[in-house]
Amino acid sequence: MLTMITCITKEINISNNYVRTKLDDFVSNTNETTMSSVHNRAVALRC
């Protein structure tokens, strides 16, 4: 039972990494100036 949970968790982690990589590719392919201004705004809000 425990090993099954571990396997599922590993698969979730792998798919999360895959999605994150795909998102990074998508973001870097979109207009970078737009993305950076959005990012800067988010950082400013966080402070």
PDB file of N, CA, C, O and CB in Angstrom:
ATOM      1  N   MET A   1       0.840  -1.205   0.000  1.00  0.00           N
ATOM      2  CA  MET A   1       0.000   0.000   0.000  1.00  0.00           C
ATOM      3  C   MET A   1       0.877   1.258   0.000  1.00  0.00           C
ATOM      4  O   MET A   1       0.668   2.175  -0.794  1.00  0.00           O
ATOM      5  CB  MET A   1      -0.952   0.004   1.232  1.00  0.00           C
ATOM      6  N   LEU A   2       1.842   1.283   0.887  1.00  0.00           N
ATOM      7  CA  LEU A   2       2.715   2.459   0.999  1.00  0.00           C
ATOM      8  C   LEU A   2       3.513   2.679  -0.281  1.00  0.00           C
ATOM      9  O   LEU A   2       3.660   3.815  -0.733  1.00  0.00           O
ATOM     10  CB  LEU A   2       3.672   2.305   2.191  1.00  0.00           C
ATOM     11  N   THR A   3       4.028   1.602  -0.868  1.00  0.00           N
ATOM     12  CA  THR A   3       4.808   1.738  -2.096  1.00  0.00           C
ATOM     13  C   THR A   3       3.932   2.257  -3.228  1.00  0.00           C
ATOM     14  O   THR A   3       4.398   3.013  -4.080  1.00  0.00           O
ATOM     15  CB  THR A   3       5.444   0.392  -2.488  1.00  0.00           C
ATOM     16  N   MET A   4       2.680   1.860  -3.240  1.00  0.00           N
ATOM     17  CA  MET A   4       1.759   2.338  -4.268  1.00  0.00           C
ATOM     18  C   MET A   4       1.611   3.852  -4.163  1.00  0.00           C
ATOM     19  O   MET A   4       1.664   4.554  -5.174  1.00  0.00           O
ATOM     20  CB  MET A   4       0.379   1.647  -4.138  1.00  0.00           C
ATOM     21  N   ILE A   5       1.428   4.352  -2.959  1.00  0.00           N
ATOM     22  CA  ILE A   5       1.290   5.796  -2.747  1.00  0.00           C
ATOM     23  C   ILE A   5       2.557   6.513  -3.214  1.00  0.00           C
ATOM     24  O   ILE A   5       2.488   7.562  -3.854  1.00  0.00           O
ATOM     25  CB  ILE A   5       1.008   6.110  -1.251  1.00  0.00           C
ATOM     26  N   THR A   6       3.713   5.934  -2.885  1.00  0.00           N
ATOM     27  CA  THR A   6       4.979   6.530  -3.293  1.00  0.00           C
ATOM     28  C   THR A   6       5.075   6.622  -4.808  1.00  0.00           C
ATOM     29  O   THR A   6       5.491   7.644  -5.355  1.00  0.00           O
ATOM     30  CB  THR A   6       6.152   5.723  -2.740  1.00  0.00           C
ATOM     31  N   CYS A   7       4.684   5.538  -5.482  1.00  0.00           N
ATOM     32  CA  CYS A   7       4.727   5.536  -6.947  1.00  0.00           C
ATOM     33  C   CYS A   7       3.817   6.620  -7.512  1.00  0.00           C
ATOM     34  O   CYS A   7       4.208   7.345  -8.426  1.00  0.00           O
ATOM     35  CB  CYS A   7       4.318   4.158  -7.501  1.00  0.00           C
ATOM     36  N   ILE A   8       2.617   6.733  -6.978  1.00  0.00           N
ATOM     37  CA  ILE A   8       1.665   7.745  -7.454  1.00  0.00           C
ATOM     38  C   ILE A   8       2.236   9.135  -7.226  1.00  0.00           C
ATOM     39  O   ILE A   8       2.153   9.995  -8.102  1.00  0.00           O
ATOM     40  CB  ILE A   8       0.295   7.600  -6.738  1.00  0.00           C
ATOM     41  N   THR A   9       2.818   9.358  -6.048  1.00  0.00           N
ATOM     42  CA  THR A   9       3.405  10.662  -5.737  1.00  0.00           C
ATOM     43  C   THR A   9       4.512  10.997  -6.710  1.00  0.00           C
ATOM     44  O   THR A   9       4.605  12.129  -7.185  1.00  0.00           O
ATOM     45  CB  THR A   9       3.941  10.687  -4.308  1.00  0.00           C
ATOM     46  N   LYS A  10       5.361  10.014  -7.014  1.00  0.00           N
ATOM     47  CA  LYS A  10       6.446  10.245  -7.980  1.00  0.00           C
ATOM     48  C   LYS A  10       5.881  10.618  -9.339  1.00  0.00           C
ATOM     49  O   LYS A  10       6.381  11.532  -9.995  1.00  0.00           O
ATOM     50  CB  LYS A  10       7.340   8.998  -8.104  1.00  0.00           C
ATOM     51  N   GLU A  11       4.845   9.915  -9.761  1.00  0.00           N
ATOM     52  CA  GLU A  11       4.251  10.217 -11.060  1.00  0.00           C
ATOM     53  C   GLU A  11       3.677  11.628 -11.079  1.00  0.00           C
ATOM     54  O   GLU A  11       3.814  12.340 -12.074  1.00  0.00           O
ATOM     55  CB  GLU A  11       3.160   9.197 -11.401  1.00  0.00           C
ATOM     56  N   ILE A  12       3.041  12.034  -9.996  1.00  0.00           N
ATOM     57  CA  ILE A  12       2.482  13.387  -9.911  1.00  0.00           C
ATOM     58  C   ILE A  12       3.610  14.411 -10.007  1.00  0.00           C
ATOM     59  O   ILE A  12       3.492  15.407 -10.720  1.00  0.00           O
ATOM     60  CB  ILE A  12       1.680  13.577  -8.588  1.00  0.00           C
ATOM     61  N   ASN A  13       4.706  14.162  -9.284  1.00  0.00           N
ATOM     62  CA  ASN A  13       5.849  15.078  -9.332  1.00  0.00           C
ATOM     63  C   ASN A  13       6.406  15.191 -10.732  1.00  0.00           C
ATOM     64  O   ASN A  13       6.714  16.289 -11.196  1.00  0.00           O
ATOM     65  CB  ASN A  13       6.942  14.620  -8.379  1.00  0.00           C
ATOM     66  N   ILE A  14       6.538  14.055 -11.416  1.00  0.00           N
ATOM     67  CA  ILE A  14       7.073  14.060 -12.784  1.00  0.00           C
ATOM     68  C   ILE A  14       6.161  14.857 -13.702  1.00  0.00           C
ATOM     69  O   ILE A  14       6.634  15.673 -14.493  1.00  0.00           O
ATOM     70  CB  ILE A  14       7.237  12.618 -13.315  1.00  0.00           C
ATOM     71  N   SER A  15       4.842  14.623 -13.600  1.00  0.00           N
ATOM     72  CA  SER A  15       3.918  15.334 -14.486  1.00  0.00           C
ATOM     73  C   SER A  15       3.898  16.818 -14.148  1.00  0.00           C
ATOM     74  O   SER A  15       3.757  17.648 -15.046  1.00  0.00           O
ATOM     75  CB  SER A  15       2.498  14.743 -14.382  1.00  0.00           C
ATOM     76  N   ASN A  16       4.035  17.173 -12.862  1.00  0.00           N
ATOM     77  CA  ASN A  16       4.106  18.585 -12.477  1.00  0.00           C
ATOM     78  C   ASN A  16       5.323  19.248 -13.108  1.00  0.00           C
ATOM     79  O   ASN A  16       5.234  20.358 -13.632  1.00  0.00           O
ATOM     80  CB  ASN A  16       4.156  18.728 -10.943  1.00  0.00           C
ATOM     81  N   ASN A  17       6.460  18.559 -13.052  1.00  0.00           N
ATOM     82  CA  ASN A  17       7.674  19.091 -13.670  1.00  0.00           C
ATOM     83  C   ASN A  17       7.496  19.249 -15.165  1.00  0.00           C
ATOM     84  O   ASN A  17       7.947  20.233 -15.752  1.00  0.00           O
ATOM     85  CB  ASN A  17       8.867  18.185 -13.380  1.00  0.00           C
ATOM     86  N   TYR A  18       6.836  18.275 -15.783  1.00  0.00           N
ATOM     87  CA  TYR A  18       6.597  18.330 -17.230  1.00  0.00           C
ATOM     88  C   TYR A  18       5.738  19.533 -17.572  1.00  0.00           C
ATOM     89  O   TYR A  18       6.042  20.279 -18.503  1.00  0.00           O
ATOM     90  CB  TYR A  18       5.922  17.032 -17.727  1.00  0.00           C
ATOM     91  N   VAL A  19       4.657  19.721 -16.811  1.00  0.00           N
ATOM     92  CA  VAL A  19       3.761  20.858 -17.055  1.00  0.00           C
ATOM     93  C   VAL A  19       4.507  22.165 -16.842  1.00  0.00           C
ATOM     94  O   VAL A  19       4.346  23.114 -17.610  1.00  0.00           O
ATOM     95  CB  VAL A  19       2.522  20.791 -16.132  1.00  0.00           C
ATOM     96  N   ARG A  20       5.322  22.210 -15.797  1.00  0.00           N
ATOM     97  CA  ARG A  20       6.072  23.428 -15.502  1.00  0.00           C
ATOM     98  C   ARG A  20       7.035  23.747 -16.638  1.00  0.00           C
ATOM     99  O   ARG A  20       7.170  24.903 -17.039  1.00  0.00           O
ATOM    100  CB  ARG A  20       6.838  23.286 -14.177  1.00  0.00           C
ATOM    101  N   THR A  21       7.705  22.717 -17.156  1.00  0.00           N
ATOM    102  CA  THR A  21       8.627  22.922 -18.275  1.00  0.00           C
ATOM    103  C   THR A  21       7.880  23.432 -19.491  1.00  0.00           C
ATOM    104  O   THR A  21       8.337  24.355 -20.165  1.00  0.00           O
ATOM    105  CB  THR A  21       9.367  21.623 -18.617  1.00  0.00           C
ATOM    106  N   LYS A  22       6.728  22.832 -19.775  1.00  0.00           N
ATOM    107  CA  LYS A  22       5.921  23.264 -20.919  1.00  0.00           C
ATOM    108  C   LYS A  22       5.494  24.719 -20.727  1.00  0.00           C
ATOM    109  O   LYS A  22       5.521  25.505 -21.674  1.00  0.00           O
ATOM    110  CB  LYS A  22       4.676  22.348 -21.096  1.00  0.00           C
ATOM    111  N   LEU A  23       5.105  25.074 -19.516  1.00  0.00           N
ATOM    112  CA  LEU A  23       4.698  26.449 -19.226  1.00  0.00           C
ATOM    113  C   LEU A  23       5.860  27.402 -19.438  1.00  0.00           C
ATOM    114  O   LEU A  23       5.696  28.473 -20.022  1.00  0.00           O
ATOM    115  CB  LEU A  23       4.170  26.568 -17.790  1.00  0.00           C
ATOM    116  N   ASP A  24       7.045  27.007 -18.960  1.00  0.00           N
ATOM    117  CA  ASP A  24       8.232  27.846 -19.147  1.00  0.00           C
ATOM    118  C   ASP A  24       8.505  28.066 -20.626  1.00  0.00           C
ATOM    119  O   ASP A  24       8.806  29.182 -21.049  1.00  0.00           O
ATOM    120  CB  ASP A  24       9.458  27.210 -18.473  1.00  0.00           C
ATOM    121  N   ASP A  25       8.399  26.987 -21.420  1.00  0.00           N
ATOM    122  CA  ASP A  25       8.599  27.113 -22.869  1.00  0.00           C
ATOM    123  C   ASP A  25       7.587  28.082 -23.452  1.00  0.00           C
ATOM    124  O   ASP A  25       7.931  28.951 -24.252  1.00  0.00           O
ATOM    125  CB  ASP A  25       8.484  25.739 -23.563  1.00  0.00           C
ATOM    126  N   PHE A  26       6.333  27.924 -23.041  1.00  0.00           N
ATOM    127  CA  PHE A  26       5.264  28.781 -23.557  1.00  0.00           C
ATOM    128  C   PHE A  26       5.525  30.233 -23.194  1.00  0.00           C
ATOM    129  O   PHE A  26       5.391  31.126 -24.030  1.00  0.00           O
ATOM    130  CB  PHE A  26       3.898  28.335 -23.012  1.00  0.00           C
ATOM    131  N   VAL A  27       5.897  30.463 -21.942  1.00  0.00           N
ATOM    132  CA  VAL A  27       6.146  31.824 -21.471  1.00  0.00           C
ATOM    133  C   VAL A  27       7.309  32.452 -22.227  1.00  0.00           C
ATOM    134  O   VAL A  27       7.235  33.611 -22.635  1.00  0.00           O
ATOM    135  CB  VAL A  27       6.430  31.828 -19.963  1.00  0.00           C
ATOM    136  N   SER A  28       8.380  31.689 -22.412  1.00  0.00           N
ATOM    137  CA  SER A  28       9.545  32.256 -23.104  1.00  0.00           C
ATOM    138  C   SER A  28       9.246  32.482 -24.583  1.00  0.00           C
ATOM    139  O   SER A  28       9.896  33.302 -25.231  1.00  0.00           O
ATOM    140  CB  SER A  28      10.765  31.331 -22.949  1.00  0.00           C
ATOM    141  N   ASN A  29       8.263  31.756 -25.116  1.00  0.00           N
ATOM    142  CA  ASN A  29       7.902  31.948 -26.513  1.00  0.00           C
ATOM    143  C   ASN A  29       6.945  33.123 -26.707  1.00  0.00           C
ATOM    144  O   ASN A  29       6.868  33.696 -27.794  1.00  0.00           O
ATOM    145  CB  ASN A  29       7.281  30.684 -27.062  1.00  0.00           C
ATOM    146  N   THR A  30       6.219  33.475 -25.649  1.00  0.00           N
ATOM    147  CA  THR A  30       5.331  34.634 -25.773  1.00  0.00           C
ATOM    148  C   THR A  30       6.149  35.902 -25.658  1.00  0.00           C
ATOM    149  O   THR A  30       7.348  35.868 -25.380  1.00  0.00           O
ATOM    150  CB  THR A  30       4.214  34.605 -24.698  1.00  0.00           C
ATOM    151  N   ASN A  31       5.485  37.011 -25.873  1.00  0.00           N
ATOM    152  CA  ASN A  31       6.157  38.311 -25.813  1.00  0.00           C
ATOM    153  C   ASN A  31       6.805  38.500 -24.443  1.00  0.00           C
ATOM    154  O   ASN A  31       6.116  38.610 -23.428  1.00  0.00           O
ATOM    155  CB  ASN A  31       5.156  39.460 -26.102  1.00  0.00           C
ATOM    156  N   GLU A  32       8.139  38.536 -24.427  1.00  0.00           N
ATOM    157  CA  GLU A  32       8.853  38.554 -23.152  1.00  0.00           C
ATOM    158  C   GLU A  32       8.664  39.864 -22.404  1.00  0.00           C
ATOM    159  O   GLU A  32       8.622  39.864 -21.174  1.00  0.00           O
ATOM    160  CB  GLU A  32      10.325  38.307 -23.379  1.00  0.00           C
ATOM    161  N   THR A  33       8.550  40.975 -23.113  1.00  0.00           N
ATOM    162  CA  THR A  33       8.374  42.253 -22.428  1.00  0.00           C
ATOM    163  C   THR A  33       7.040  42.273 -21.683  1.00  0.00           C
ATOM    164  O   THR A  33       6.958  42.769 -20.559  1.00  0.00           O
ATOM    165  CB  THR A  33       8.449  43.425 -23.434  1.00  0.00           C
ATOM    166  N   THR A  34       6.008  41.738 -22.307  1.00  0.00           N
ATOM    167  CA  THR A  34       4.710  41.666 -21.644  1.00  0.00           C
ATOM    168  C   THR A  34       4.812  40.817 -20.391  1.00  0.00           C
ATOM    169  O   THR A  34       4.325  41.197 -19.326  1.00  0.00           O
ATOM    170  CB  THR A  34       3.642  41.098 -22.591  1.00  0.00           C
ATOM    171  N   MET A  35       5.455  39.652 -20.532  1.00  0.00           N
ATOM    172  CA  MET A  35       5.567  38.745 -19.400  1.00  0.00           C
ATOM    173  C   MET A  35       6.352  39.387 -18.267  1.00  0.00           C
ATOM    174  O   MET A  35       5.966  39.261 -17.105  1.00  0.00           O
ATOM    175  CB  MET A  35       6.230  37.439 -19.828  1.00  0.00           C
ATOM    176  N   SER A  36       7.447  40.073 -18.582  1.00  0.00           N
ATOM    177  CA  SER A  36       8.271  40.664 -17.536  1.00  0.00           C
ATOM    178  C   SER A  36       7.526  41.795 -16.835  1.00  0.00           C
ATOM    179  O   SER A  36       7.674  41.970 -15.626  1.00  0.00           O
ATOM    180  CB  SER A  36       9.590  41.179 -18.120  1.00  0.00           C
ATOM    181  N   SER A  37       6.722  42.568 -17.577  1.00  0.00           N
ATOM    182  CA  SER A  37       5.966  43.637 -16.932  1.00  0.00           C
ATOM    183  C   SER A  37       4.903  43.052 -16.005  1.00  0.00           C
ATOM    184  O   SER A  37       4.657  43.583 -14.922  1.00  0.00           O
ATOM    185  CB  SER A  37       5.314  44.552 -17.986  1.00  0.00           C
ATOM    186  N   VAL A  38       4.272  41.957 -16.432  1.00  0.00           N
ATOM    187  CA  VAL A  38       3.310  41.277 -15.565  1.00  0.00           C
ATOM    188  C   VAL A  38       4.015  40.745 -14.329  1.00  0.00           C
ATOM    189  O   VAL A  38       3.508  40.871 -13.214  1.00  0.00           O
ATOM    190  CB  VAL A  38       2.601  40.129 -16.318  1.00  0.00           C
ATOM    191  N   HIS A  39       5.193  40.145 -14.529  1.00  0.00           N
ATOM    192  CA  HIS A  39       5.971  39.594 -13.425  1.00  0.00           C
ATOM    193  C   HIS A  39       6.376  40.706 -12.448  1.00  0.00           C
ATOM    194  O   HIS A  39       6.260  40.545 -11.233  1.00  0.00           O
ATOM    195  CB  HIS A  39       7.222  38.862 -13.960  1.00  0.00           C
ATOM    196  N   ASN A  40       6.850  41.830 -12.990  1.00  0.00           N
ATOM    197  CA  ASN A  40       7.256  42.947 -12.140  1.00  0.00           C
ATOM    198  C   ASN A  40       6.086  43.466 -11.323  1.00  0.00           C
ATOM    199  O   ASN A  40       6.245  43.822 -10.155  1.00  0.00           O
ATOM    200  CB  ASN A  40       7.844  44.074 -12.984  1.00  0.00           C
ATOM    201  N   ARG A  41       4.900  43.509 -11.944  1.00  0.00           N
ATOM    202  CA  ARG A  41       3.712  43.953 -11.234  1.00  0.00           C
ATOM    203  C   ARG A  41       3.390  43.000 -10.083  1.00  0.00           C
ATOM    204  O   ARG A  41       3.034  43.431  -8.986  1.00  0.00           O
ATOM    205  CB  ARG A  41       2.519  44.057 -12.197  1.00  0.00           C
ATOM    206  N   ALA A  42       3.521  41.693 -10.350  1.00  0.00           N
ATOM    207  CA  ALA A  42       3.254  40.685  -9.327  1.00  0.00           C
ATOM    208  C   ALA A  42       4.243  40.816  -8.180  1.00  0.00           C
ATOM    209  O   ALA A  42       3.869  40.700  -7.012  1.00  0.00           O
ATOM    210  CB  ALA A  42       3.319  39.274  -9.927  1.00  0.00           C
ATOM    211  N   VAL A  43       5.513  41.060  -8.516  1.00  0.00           N
ATOM    212  CA  VAL A  43       6.535  41.234  -7.482  1.00  0.00           C
ATOM    213  C   VAL A  43       6.229  42.478  -6.661  1.00  0.00           C
ATOM    214  O   VAL A  43       6.352  42.462  -5.436  1.00  0.00           O
ATOM    215  CB  VAL A  43       7.947  41.333  -8.112  1.00  0.00           C
ATOM    216  N   ALA A  44       5.835  43.545  -7.323  1.00  0.00           N
ATOM    217  CA  ALA A  44       5.521  44.786  -6.622  1.00  0.00           C
ATOM    218  C   ALA A  44       4.351  44.579  -5.653  1.00  0.00           C
ATOM    219  O   ALA A  44       4.350  45.104  -4.540  1.00  0.00           O
ATOM    220  CB  ALA A  44       5.190  45.904  -7.632  1.00  0.00           C
ATOM    221  N   LEU A  45       3.364  43.808  -6.095  1.00  0.00           N
ATOM    222  CA  LEU A  45       2.221  43.536  -5.222  1.00  0.00           C
ATOM    223  C   LEU A  45       2.637  42.720  -4.016  1.00  0.00           C
ATOM    224  O   LEU A  45       2.100  42.901  -2.923  1.00  0.00           O
ATOM    225  CB  LEU A  45       1.122  42.807  -5.988  1.00  0.00           C
ATOM    226  N   ARG A  46       3.595  41.819  -4.210  1.00  0.00           N
ATOM    227  CA  ARG A  46       4.013  40.936  -3.130  1.00  0.00           C
ATOM    228  C   ARG A  46       4.753  41.700  -2.040  1.00  0.00           C
ATOM    229  O   ARG A  46       4.688  41.319  -0.871  1.00  0.00           O
ATOM    230  CB  ARG A  46       4.892  39.823  -3.673  1.00  0.00           C
ATOM    231  N   CYS A  47       5.455  42.771  -2.402  1.00  0.00           N
ATOM    232  CA  CYS A  47       6.269  43.512  -1.431  1.00  0.00           C
ATOM    233  C   CYS A  47       5.407  44.247  -0.398  1.00  0.00           C
ATOM    234  O   CYS A  47       5.940  44.916   0.487  1.00  0.00           O
ATOM    235  CB  CYS A  47       7.167  44.514  -2.159  1.00  0.00           C
TER     236      CYS A  47
END
